[in-house]
Amino acid sequence: MENTTDHQFFLLTLTARLTVSPSSSQFFEGDFVSLSCEEDDSSAGWTLRRNTSKQQRTQCGDGWGKPAGSSCSITVFLLDSGVYWCESREGPISNMVNLTVTGGSVILQSPVLPVMEGDDVTLLCKTKTTPSNLPAAFYKDGSLIRKQPTGHMTIQHVSRSDEGLYKCDIGGHGESPSSWITVTGDTLTCLCFCSFQHSQCDDNLMTVFALF
């Protein structure tokens, strides 16, 4: 049977960077989060958008978040988990950030943006209630890395082999969601792959890969 699905690869020039404050990809319900489009071209008219399980390509202020120029503030809840990015009127987009909001009692604070090879990276396993510096076990791709007495672990001089899916566990409190850590050796370029049957790419089917 003939496959009628078309495919297209295309390169995007990233002229803005999406930053998250506090710098984490995981949050507890009720946390306050600030998202900002750091612009190389302030005239581009950057808008912050997101895809969630309930909404696609909605912009800040359209039923979620409070916009302020190229920034957006939001008190997050479970349905705010999703992929966030900046988009200009001309079409270019920023890096995409996957934010996870949990109703559990443990999160892993890890870098939101790709980290450079050779840098040190600190992971923090945090509880919703104080104290948050409890002993924690850290896992990569499902395997135990090490146990730390104060809830944080530093990976020194990261390399590509450190790239993967990380989570943590605090005895008596629970396990965090998992977050992917990307390690890069150069400036990030985005290659987007779309499967579509229409003239425009379906954002629901977009997968982003990092090329270095």
N, CA, C and O of each residue as an XYZ file, in Angstrom:
848
protein
N       0.854     -1.200      0.000
C       0.000      0.000      0.000
C       0.887      1.246      0.000
O       1.874      1.324      0.731
N       0.519      2.203     -0.824
C       1.317      3.415     -0.932
C       1.113      4.297      0.281
O      -0.020      4.505      0.714
N       2.206      4.823      0.838
C       2.149      5.729      1.981
C       1.888      7.141      1.464
O       2.712      7.715      0.753
N       0.739      7.690      1.829
C       0.344      8.998      1.300
C       0.843     10.145      2.163
O       0.627     11.310      1.830
N       1.515      9.825      3.283
C       1.998     10.878      4.168
C       3.281     11.472      3.617
O       4.248     10.753      3.364
N       3.291     12.790      3.431
C       4.481     13.474      2.958
C       5.353     13.843      4.150
O       4.873     13.961      5.277
N       6.638     14.022      3.882
C       7.566     14.421      4.921
C       8.420     15.571      4.409
O       8.725     15.664      3.220
N       8.790     16.425      5.319
C       9.642     17.541      4.926
C      10.584     17.883      6.064
O      10.179     17.943      7.225
N      11.858     18.110      5.718
C      12.828     18.583      6.668
C      13.119     20.044      6.354
O      13.185     20.436      5.189
N      13.292     20.848      7.400
C      13.683     22.219      7.144
C      14.437     22.765      8.342
O      14.206     22.364      9.482
N      15.357     23.701      8.053
C      16.155     24.324      9.099
C      15.519     25.633      9.519
O      15.020     26.388      8.685
N      15.539     25.902     10.828
C      15.031     27.151     11.348
C      16.180     27.931     11.971
O      16.999     27.362     12.692
N      16.244     29.223     11.698
C      17.219     30.081     12.339
C      16.639     30.592     13.645
O      15.599     31.251     13.655
N      17.313     30.289     14.744
C      16.802     30.683     16.041
C      17.357     32.054     16.409
O      18.548     32.175     16.697
N      16.520     33.088     16.406
C      16.967     34.441     16.706
C      16.445     34.928     18.043
O      16.608     36.102     18.373
N      15.823     34.056     18.818
C      15.407     34.368     20.183
C      15.616     33.125     21.021
O      15.631     32.006     20.506
N      15.776     33.332     22.320
C      15.947     32.215     23.227
C      14.908     32.315     24.324
O      14.742     33.373     24.931
N      14.206     31.222     24.582
C      13.230     31.173     25.655
C      13.933     30.789     26.950
O      14.584     29.746     27.020
N      13.804     31.629     27.973
C      14.371     31.329     29.279
C      13.254     31.171     30.302
O      12.176     31.746     30.156
N      13.525     30.390     31.328
C      12.543     30.074     32.355
C      13.106     30.463     33.716
O      14.258     30.152     34.021
N      12.309     31.136     34.533
C      12.715     31.501     35.889
C      11.607     31.140     36.881
O      10.467     31.575     36.715
N      11.932     30.343     37.919
C      13.215     29.741     38.235
C      13.655     28.768     37.146
O      12.827     28.193     36.439
N      14.983     28.589     37.021
C      15.534     27.756     35.949
C      15.320     26.287     36.272
O      16.148     25.656     36.929
N      14.210     25.755     35.809
C      13.863     24.356     36.044
C      12.852     23.932     35.002
O      12.105     24.760     34.480
N      12.824     22.640     34.695
C      11.812     22.130     33.774
C      10.676     21.445     34.526
O       9.707     20.995     33.915
N      10.793     21.363     35.860
C       9.742     20.752     36.676
C       9.291     21.721     37.758
O      10.096     22.445     38.343
N       7.976     21.719     38.013
C       7.411     22.619     39.010
C       6.304     21.922     39.786
O       5.673     20.981     39.304
N       6.088     22.412     41.003
C       4.950     21.959     41.790
C       3.718     22.765     41.395
O       3.831     23.900     40.932
N       2.548     22.174     41.581
C       1.312     22.926     41.379
C       1.322     24.164     42.276
O       1.665     24.094     43.456
N       0.939     25.295     41.690
C       0.890     26.545     42.448
C       2.160     27.370     42.392
O       2.183     28.492     42.898
N       3.231     26.838     41.783
C       4.472     27.603     41.639
C       4.273     28.764     40.661
O       3.472     28.679     39.730
N       5.008     29.831     40.889
C       4.992     30.991     39.988
C       6.179     30.880     39.035
O       7.315     30.700     39.475
N       5.922     30.986     37.739
C       6.946     30.813     36.721
C       6.943     32.008     35.777
O       5.884     32.481     35.365
N       8.129     32.490     35.439
C       8.265     33.576     34.477
C       8.990     33.058     33.238
O      10.061     32.459     33.338
N       8.395     33.295     32.069
C       8.963     32.864     30.786
C       9.312     34.108     29.974
O       8.502     35.029     29.873
N      10.507     34.141     29.399
C      10.948     35.328     28.667
C      11.576     34.958     27.340
O      12.337     33.995     27.242
N      11.243     35.748     26.304
C      11.877     35.607     24.999
C      13.032     36.599     24.932
O      12.811     37.804     24.808
N      14.255     36.102     25.012
C      15.423     36.961     24.890
C      15.709     37.145     23.416
O      16.041     36.192     22.711
N      15.576     38.396     22.947
C      15.532     38.663     21.519
C      16.833     39.211     20.970
O      17.470     40.063     21.590
N      17.225     38.720     19.802
C      18.285     39.363     19.033
C      17.708     40.504     18.199
O      18.407     41.464     17.877
N      16.441     40.392     17.857
C      15.776     41.392     17.028
C      14.488     41.809     17.727
O      13.468     41.128     17.621
N      14.539     42.929     18.442
C      13.384     43.361     19.223
C      12.215     43.776     18.354
O      11.097     43.921     18.849
N      12.460     43.973     17.048
C      11.380     44.391     16.152
C      10.596     43.200     15.611
O       9.616     43.370     14.886
N      11.035     41.991     15.968
C      10.410     40.805     15.378
C       9.016     40.537     15.950
O       8.240     39.798     15.344
N       8.690     41.113     17.082
C       7.368     40.915     17.670
C       7.172     39.510     18.198
O       6.272     38.799     17.751
N       8.009     39.097     19.152
C       7.967     37.731     19.658
C       6.761     37.497     20.553
O       6.417     38.333     21.389
N       6.123     36.346     20.363
C       4.967     35.927     21.152
C       5.262     34.566     21.764
O       5.803     33.682     21.100
N       4.903     34.402     23.029
C       5.133     33.116     23.671
C       3.928     32.215     23.448
O       2.791     32.604     23.714
N       4.186     31.011     22.957
C       3.115     30.050     22.672
C       3.395     28.727     23.375
O       4.488     28.487     23.887
N       2.364     27.870     23.381
C       2.553     26.559     23.988
C       1.625     25.524     23.369
O       0.588     25.861     22.797
N       2.013     24.263     23.493
C       1.160     23.114     23.225
C       0.990     22.344     24.530
O       1.977     22.006     25.184
N      -0.247     22.067     24.910
C      -0.516     21.223     26.068
C      -1.440     20.087     25.627
O      -1.799     19.991     24.454
N      -1.817     19.239     26.565
C      -2.709     18.132     26.224
C      -4.096     18.631     25.826
O      -4.855     17.906     25.184
N      -4.429     19.865     26.204
C      -5.763     20.410     25.925
C      -5.775     21.497     24.866
O      -6.811     21.741     24.248
N      -4.626     22.164     24.640
C      -4.581     23.300     23.727
C      -3.360     23.218     22.834
O      -2.322     22.689     23.233
N      -3.488     23.752     21.610
C      -2.392     23.739     20.652
C      -2.125     25.152     20.149
O      -3.043     25.854     19.724
N      -0.868     25.560     20.201
C      -0.388     26.852     19.680
C      -1.131     28.045     20.258
O      -1.314     29.047     19.567
N      -1.559     27.960     21.497
C      -2.189     29.115     22.132
C      -1.111     30.046     22.667
O      -0.052     29.593     23.102
N      -1.381     31.341     22.635
C      -0.382     32.302     23.076
C      -0.681     32.796     24.476
O      -1.816     32.722     24.947
N       0.352     33.299     25.136
C       0.216     33.830     26.489
C      -0.849     34.920     26.513
O      -0.844     35.822     25.677
N      -1.752     34.831     27.466
C      -2.858     35.773     27.571
C      -4.142     35.244     26.985
O      -5.213     35.801     27.226
N      -4.049     34.160     26.207
C      -5.226     33.546     25.597
C      -5.715     32.393     26.482
O      -5.624     31.222     26.111
N      -6.232     32.753     27.650
C      -6.731     31.752     28.591
C      -5.697     31.252     29.575
O      -6.015     30.463     30.464
N      -4.462     31.703     29.425
C      -3.405     31.319     30.373
C      -2.324     32.392     30.393
O      -2.053     33.038     29.381
N      -1.716     32.570     31.554
C      -0.590     33.484     31.688
C      -0.953     34.952     31.605
O      -2.040     35.324     31.164
N      -0.005     35.782     32.044
C      -0.152     37.236     31.990
C       1.006     37.805     31.186
O       2.144     37.803     31.656
N       0.726     38.305     29.954
C       1.811     38.794     29.098
C       2.310     40.174     29.532
O       1.554     41.002     30.040
N       3.617     40.391     29.311
C       4.230     41.700     29.541
C       5.365     41.843     28.539
O       6.492     41.424     28.806
N       5.068     42.433     27.385
C       6.060     42.534     26.318
C       6.376     41.154     25.777
O       5.486     40.436     25.320
N       7.656     40.784     25.830
C       8.083     39.463     25.351
C       8.210     38.460     26.493
O       8.879     37.436     26.355
N       7.569     38.757     27.618
C       7.600     37.867     28.772
C       6.193     37.428     29.133
O       5.208     38.027     28.701
N       6.116     36.374     29.931
C       4.822     35.845     30.356
C       4.983     35.258     31.747
O       5.902     34.473     31.983
N       4.110     35.625     32.668
C       4.137     35.053     34.012
C       2.907     34.181     34.206
O       1.825     34.489     33.707
N       3.089     33.092     34.936
C       2.009     32.129     35.086
C       2.157     31.373     36.398
O       3.255     30.957     36.767
N       1.046     31.203     37.093
C       0.989     30.298     38.235
C       0.549     28.952     37.684
O      -0.557     28.832     37.157
N       1.402     27.934     37.796
C       1.208     26.700     37.047
C       0.392     25.648     37.802
O       0.459     25.526     39.025
N      -0.379     24.895     37.014
C      -1.133     23.753     37.514
C      -0.931     22.589     36.539
O      -0.266     22.749     35.515
N      -1.492     21.441     36.846
C      -1.205     20.233     36.074
C      -1.417     20.418     34.580
O      -0.615     19.943     33.777
N      -2.501     21.112     34.195
C      -2.812     21.267     32.772
C      -1.868     22.233     32.058
O      -1.945     22.400     30.840
N      -0.974     22.869     32.824
C       0.016     23.756     32.201
C       1.259     23.004     31.745
O       2.149     23.603     31.141
N       1.340     21.709     32.021
C       2.449     20.910     31.501
C       2.391     20.913     29.972
O       1.320     20.759     29.386
N       3.537     21.087     29.339
C       3.547     21.096     27.879
C       4.817     21.680     27.311
O       5.805     21.855     28.024
N       4.792     21.983     26.022
C       5.936     22.525     25.299
C       5.705     24.019     25.048
O       4.652     24.419     24.551
N       6.700     24.832     25.396
C       6.605     26.289     25.276
C       7.694     26.788     24.336
O       8.793     26.234     24.298
N       7.378     27.858     23.563
C       8.370     28.447     22.673
C       7.984     29.880     22.339
O       6.856     30.304     22.590
N       8.928     30.620     21.773
C       8.680     31.982     21.287
C       8.566     31.937     19.769
O       9.269     31.177     19.102
N       7.678     32.756     19.238
C       7.446     32.776     17.799
C       7.272     34.228     17.351
O       6.589     35.010     18.012
N       7.894     34.581     16.223
C       7.789     35.947     15.728
C       6.735     36.053     14.644
O       6.251     35.044     14.131
N       6.383     37.286     14.298
C       5.409     37.507     13.231
C       5.934     36.984     11.907
O       5.164     36.565     11.043
N       7.278     37.012     11.752
C       7.883     36.591     10.495
C       8.002     35.072     10.375
O       8.295     34.559      9.295
N       7.779     34.351     11.471
C       7.801     32.895     11.392
C       8.861     32.171     12.201
O       8.587     31.076     12.691
N      10.099     32.739     12.374
C      11.116     32.014     13.130
C      10.662     31.717     14.557
O       9.860     32.446     15.140
N      11.192     30.639     15.095
C      10.851     30.277     16.467
C      12.130     30.169     17.297
O      13.237     30.115     16.763
N      11.943     30.137     18.622
C      13.057     29.952     19.546
C      13.243     28.469     19.826
O      12.603     27.615     19.212
N      14.129     28.185     20.764
C      14.210     26.839     21.311
C      12.877     26.476     21.957
O      12.126     27.354     22.381
N      12.591     25.188     22.030
C      11.378     24.720     22.694
C      11.741     24.161     24.065
O      12.754     23.480     24.223
N      10.897     24.461     25.057
C      11.132     24.030     26.430
C       9.954     23.193     26.896
O       8.802     23.610     26.782
N      10.246     22.019     27.418
C       9.207     21.125     27.923
C       9.092     21.324     29.428
O      10.026     21.010     30.166
N       7.962     21.840     29.889
C       7.733     22.065     31.313
C       6.763     21.025     31.861
O       5.733     20.737     31.253
N       7.109     20.468     33.018
C       6.277     19.462     33.675
C       5.815     19.980     35.016
O       6.629     20.399     35.839
N       4.507     19.955     35.244
C       3.934     20.361     36.530
C       3.405     19.108     37.212
O       2.653     18.338     36.613
N       3.795     18.906     38.458
C       3.412     17.692     39.163
C       2.559     17.994     40.386
O       2.721     19.022     41.043
N       1.656     17.079     40.672
C       0.876     17.159     41.906
C       1.524     16.366     43.016
O       0.987     16.269     44.119
N       2.703     15.787     42.717
C       3.443     15.022     43.714
C       4.218     15.923     44.657
O       4.043     17.141     44.662
N       5.079     15.306     45.456
C       5.790     16.059     46.494
C       7.279     16.196     46.221
O       8.008     16.741     47.049
N       7.751     15.705     45.058
C       9.182     15.778     44.738
C       9.357     16.222     43.286
O       8.659     15.743     42.393
N      10.305     17.151     43.061
C      10.694     17.531     41.704
C      12.207     17.480     41.579
O      12.932     17.550     42.571
N      12.669     17.357     40.347
C      14.095     17.434     40.035
C      14.351     18.751     39.317
O      13.813     18.988     38.235
N      15.171     19.604     39.917
C      15.568     20.839     39.252
C      16.820     20.552     38.430
O      17.872     20.204     38.967
N      16.681     20.707     37.113
C      17.769     20.420     36.185
C      17.787     21.492     35.114
O      16.809     22.227     34.981
N      18.869     21.612     34.336
C      18.946     22.669     33.323
C      17.806     22.597     32.308
O      17.477     21.526     31.800
N      17.217     23.746     32.026
C      16.143     23.822     31.038
C      16.731     23.819     29.631
O      16.211     23.154     28.734
N      17.821     24.567     29.442
C      18.456     24.698     28.134
C      19.584     23.680     27.992
O      20.079     23.174     28.999
N      19.998     23.370     26.770
C      21.143     22.478     26.585
C      22.376     23.001     27.316
O      22.598     24.210     27.375
N      23.170     22.100     27.868
C      24.385     22.486     28.582
C      25.594     22.205     27.709
O      25.591     21.267     26.912
N      26.629     23.022     27.862
C      27.829     22.888     27.042
C      28.732     21.784     27.561
O      28.896     21.608     28.769
N      29.313     21.046     26.631
C      30.303     20.042     27.005
C      31.407     20.700     27.826
O      31.890     21.780     27.488
N      31.800     20.029     28.914
C      32.860     20.547     29.773
C      32.360     21.329     30.961
O      33.101     21.529     31.924
N      31.106     21.782     30.920
C      30.537     22.513     32.050
C      30.168     21.561     33.181
O      29.994     20.362     32.964
N      30.051     22.104     34.386
C      29.535     21.349     35.524
C      28.031     21.576     35.617
O      27.556     22.693     35.410
N      27.289     20.532     35.925
C      25.833     20.615     36.029
C      25.402     20.099     37.399
O      25.790     19.007     37.815
N      24.593     20.902     38.092
C      24.093     20.495     39.404
C      22.609     20.180     39.324
O      21.822     20.977     38.814
N      22.237     19.021     39.830
C      20.846     18.590     39.902
C      20.398     18.677     41.352
O      21.137     18.300     42.261
N      19.188     19.176     41.563
C      18.654     19.324     42.910
C      17.343     18.562     43.032
O      16.406     18.792     42.268
N      17.286     17.658     43.993
C      16.059     16.918     44.281
C      15.350     17.647     45.418
O      15.883     17.767     46.522
N      14.161     18.124     45.138
C      13.507     19.078     46.030
C      12.120     18.605     46.427
O      11.357     18.116     45.595
N      11.799     18.756     47.710
C      10.452     18.446     48.185
C       9.623     19.719     48.237
O      10.161     20.825     48.280
N       8.321     19.550     48.231
C       7.435     20.712     48.273
C       7.447     21.369     49.644
O       7.239     22.576     49.769
N       7.689     20.569     50.659
C       7.747     21.089     52.022
C       9.190     21.161     52.483
O      10.040     20.415     51.996
N       9.469     22.057     53.420
C      10.826     22.169     53.960
C      11.039     21.095     55.014
O      10.069     20.671     55.642
N      12.296     20.627     55.240
C      13.478     21.038     54.473
C      13.542     20.331     53.133
O      13.007     19.234     52.970
N      14.203     20.968     52.173
C      14.281     20.387     50.838
C      15.656     19.802     50.546
O      15.911     19.336     49.436
N      16.543     19.823     51.541
C      17.899     19.280     51.326
C      18.032     17.894     51.962
O      19.005     17.612     52.662
N      17.041     17.037     51.709
C      17.030     15.694     52.268
C      17.871     14.742     51.410
O      18.095     15.015     50.231
N      18.338     13.631     51.985
C      19.078     12.641     51.182
C      18.247     12.173     49.995
O      17.042     11.953     50.117
N      18.898     12.023     48.848
C      18.172     11.679     47.620
C      18.988     10.719     46.773
O      20.219     10.724     46.804
N      18.275      9.896     46.017
C      18.898      9.004     45.032
C      18.629      9.566     43.645
O      17.516     10.003     43.352
N      19.653      9.553     42.786
C      19.534     10.101     41.437
C      19.674      8.981     40.407
O      20.496      8.076     40.554
N      18.848      9.066     39.360
C      18.798      8.029     38.339
C      18.978      8.636     36.951
O      18.523      9.749     36.685
N      19.639      7.902     36.082
C      19.763      8.279     34.668
C      19.298      7.098     33.827
O      19.808      5.987     33.964
N      18.329      7.348     32.959
C      17.786      6.304     32.077
C      17.354      5.072     32.863
O      17.507      3.939     32.405
N      16.808      5.314     34.062
C      16.263      4.239     34.875
C      17.246      3.546     35.793
O      16.841      2.719     36.609
N      18.544      3.863     35.683
C      19.561      3.217     36.513
C      20.085      4.179     37.579
O      20.292      5.362     37.313
N      20.293      3.660     38.780
C      20.805      4.484     39.883
C      22.206      4.983     39.562
O      23.086      4.204     39.199
N      22.404      6.307     39.703
C      23.739      6.886     39.529
C      24.453      6.901     40.876
O      25.521      6.314     41.045
N      23.828      7.592     41.829
C      24.395      7.673     43.173
C      23.358      8.214     44.144
O      22.324      8.755     43.751
N      23.667      8.050     45.422
C      22.847      8.618     46.487
C      23.627      9.753     47.142
O      24.818      9.628     47.429
N      22.934     10.852     47.368
C      23.578     12.034     47.918
C      22.913     12.430     49.243
O      21.687     12.389     49.348
N      23.706     12.815     50.259
C      23.142     13.092     51.586
C      22.385     14.413     51.695
O      21.592     14.594     52.619
N      22.621     15.344     50.760
C      22.004     16.670     50.887
C      21.055     17.005     49.746
O      20.643     18.157     49.617
N      20.696     16.032     48.915
C      19.684     16.267     47.895
C      20.157     16.908     46.620
O      19.344     17.196     45.741
N      21.462     17.144     46.487
C      21.943     17.685     45.212
C      23.143     16.885     44.722
O      23.908     16.333     45.513
N      23.291     16.835     43.396
C      24.367     16.086     42.768
C      24.962     16.918     41.645
O      24.237     17.479     40.824
N      26.287     16.994     41.614
C      26.980     17.741     40.563
C      27.675     16.776     39.615
O      28.450     15.917     40.038
N      27.385     16.932     38.320
C      28.086     16.178     37.279
C      29.179     17.096     36.749
O      28.890     18.126     36.141
N      30.422     16.725     36.976
C      31.535     17.576     36.573
C      31.952     17.300     35.128
O      32.005     16.155     34.678
N      32.245     18.389     34.423
C      32.762     18.307     33.049
C      31.891     17.380     32.185
O      32.353     16.344     31.708
N      30.646     17.768     31.998
C      29.701     16.906     31.289
C      30.158     16.632     29.862
O      30.807     17.461     29.225
N      29.800     15.447     29.379
C      30.087     15.053     28.002
C      28.802     14.507     27.394
O      27.769     14.433     28.059
N      28.878     14.128     26.126
C      27.692     13.608     25.456
C      27.141     12.357     26.143
O      25.943     12.081     26.081
N      28.026     11.608     26.795
C      27.574     10.387     27.467
C      26.685     10.682     28.671
O      25.996      9.792     29.169
N      26.699     11.939     29.142
C      25.856     12.328     30.280
C      24.449     12.724     29.839
O      23.574     12.936     30.678
N      24.229     12.824     28.542
C      22.908     13.169     28.029
C      21.937     12.027     28.307
O      22.271     10.858     28.113
N      20.740     12.369     28.759
C      19.772     11.315     29.034
C      18.614     11.792     29.884
O      18.428     12.990     30.096
N      17.835     10.827     30.368
C      16.622     11.085     31.128
C      16.915     10.904     32.617
O      17.306      9.821     33.054
N      16.724     11.966     33.384
C      17.084     11.966     34.801
C      15.837     12.089     35.687
O      14.846     12.720     35.320
N      15.925     11.468     36.855
C      14.903     11.625     37.890
C      15.566     11.404     39.239
O      16.724     10.995     39.316
N      14.816     11.681     40.306
C      15.366     11.488     41.646
C      14.286     10.958     42.574
O      13.098     10.983     42.254
N      14.725     10.480     43.726
C      13.809      9.885     44.700
C      14.254     10.262     46.102
O      15.438     10.176     46.427
N      13.303     10.683     46.935
C      13.571     10.983     48.343
C      12.740     10.036     49.184
O      11.511     10.044     49.117
N      13.418      9.222     49.975
C      12.730      8.231     50.789
C      11.651      8.842     51.672
O      11.896      9.822     52.375
N      10.458      8.260     51.632
C       9.354      8.749     52.442
C       8.581      9.885     51.814
O       7.539     10.284     52.334
N       9.075     10.419     50.695
C       8.412     11.540     50.017
C       7.971     11.176     48.607
O       6.927     11.636     48.144
N       8.758     10.353     47.921
C       8.373      9.938     46.584
C       9.421     10.214     45.538
O      10.559     10.572     45.843
N       9.015     10.040     44.296
C       9.890     10.148     43.136
C       9.478     11.335     42.276
O       8.293     11.651     42.168
N      10.450     11.983     41.672
C      10.164     13.107     40.780
C       9.749     12.594     39.410
O       9.980     11.427     39.092
N       9.137     13.451     38.592
C       9.011     13.121     37.164
C      10.400     13.054     36.537
O      11.389     13.409     37.179
N      10.480     12.608     35.306
C      11.750     12.532     34.578
C      11.917     13.742     33.666
O      10.944     14.259     33.116
N      13.162     14.186     33.514
C      13.475     15.289     32.606
C      14.701     14.929     31.777
O      15.640     14.303     32.267
N      14.672     15.339     30.512
C      15.780     15.078     29.597
C      16.821     16.189     29.700
O      16.479     17.371     29.686
N      18.092     15.805     29.803
C      19.193     16.770     29.795
C      19.955     16.612     28.486
O      20.416     15.523     28.144
N      20.080     17.728     27.755
C      20.781     17.742     26.471
C      22.160     18.355     26.652
O      22.302     19.385     27.313
N      23.180     17.729     26.069
C      24.549     18.240     26.116
C      24.953     18.617     24.697
O      24.802     17.822     23.769
N      25.459     19.817     24.533
C      25.831     20.310     23.211
C      27.274     20.783     23.200
O      27.807     21.220     24.220
N      27.898     20.691     22.038
C      29.269     21.152     21.908
C      29.382     22.447     21.134
O      30.481     22.967     20.945
N      28.238     22.980     20.680
C      28.285     24.162     19.822
C      26.944     24.865     19.894
O      26.049     24.459     20.634
N      26.823     25.917     19.119
C      25.579     26.666     19.032
C      24.452     25.765     18.548
O      24.636     24.964     17.631
N      23.297     25.898     19.165
C      22.162     25.040     18.835
C      21.523     25.445     17.516
O      21.179     26.605     17.292
N      21.381     24.462     16.665
C      20.607     24.636     15.441
C      19.424     23.707     15.517
O      19.533     22.596     16.037
N      18.327     24.136     15.020
C      17.112     23.335     15.149
C      16.709     22.752     13.805
O      16.526     23.479     12.829
N      16.575     21.448     13.766
C      16.048     20.780     12.576
C      14.672     20.255     12.908
O      14.520     19.417     13.797
N      13.687     20.733     12.215
C      12.319     20.305     12.489
C      11.869     19.329     11.426
O      12.102     19.533     10.234
N      11.230     18.277     11.864
C      10.728     17.238     10.965
C       9.212     17.214     11.071
O       8.658     17.052     12.158
N       8.565     17.373      9.965
C       7.105     17.418      9.982
C       6.530     16.333      9.084
O       7.026     16.079      7.987
N       5.496     15.716      9.569
C       4.692     14.828      8.737
C       3.363     15.532      8.510
O       2.673     15.880      9.468
N       3.007     15.738      7.274
C       1.792     16.494      7.040
C       1.117     16.040      5.749
O       1.735     15.448      4.863
N      -0.155     16.339      5.684
C      -0.932     16.014      4.493
C      -1.540     17.277      3.888
O      -2.350     17.218      2.963
N      -1.128     18.413      4.434
C      -1.650     19.695      3.957
C      -0.472     20.587      3.608
O       0.683     20.174      3.714
N      -0.763     21.798      3.196
C       0.295     22.683      2.730
C       1.136     23.223      3.874
O       2.269     23.652      3.655
N       0.601     23.211      5.098
C       1.341     23.723      6.234
C       1.621     22.600      7.212
O       0.869     21.630      7.309
N       2.720     22.754      7.936
C       3.102     21.724      8.905
C       2.126     21.697     10.067
O       1.711     22.744     10.563
N       1.766     20.514     10.494
C       0.903     20.326     11.655
C       1.765     20.363     12.896
O       2.604     19.482     13.090
N       1.576     21.374     13.753
C       2.414     21.526     14.937
C       2.306     20.333     15.875
O       3.236     20.054     16.632
N       1.186     19.631     15.833
C       1.026     18.482     16.711
C       2.012     17.375     16.372
O       2.319     16.535     17.218
N       2.514     17.369     15.134
C       3.375     16.290     14.688
C       4.833     16.707     14.602
O       5.668     15.974     14.074
N       5.133     17.892     15.125
C       6.491     18.410     15.015
C       7.394     17.804     16.087
O       7.057     17.803     17.271
N       8.526     17.299     15.661
C       9.544     16.825     16.582
C      10.800     17.627     16.335
O      11.173     17.864     15.186
N      11.458     18.048     17.400
C      12.635     18.897     17.258
C      13.880     18.099     17.621
O      13.927     17.424     18.649
N      14.876     18.189     16.765
C      16.132     17.523     16.997
C      17.229     18.586     17.083
O      17.122     19.641     16.459
N      18.271     18.311     17.847
C      19.393     19.238     17.963
C      20.529     18.746     17.098
O      20.920     17.581     17.175
N      21.054     19.624     16.283
C      22.207     19.317     15.446
C      23.384     20.137     15.932
O      23.243     21.330     16.201
N      24.535     19.515     16.047
C      25.694     20.243     16.567
C      26.884     20.067     15.625
O      27.961     20.603     15.885
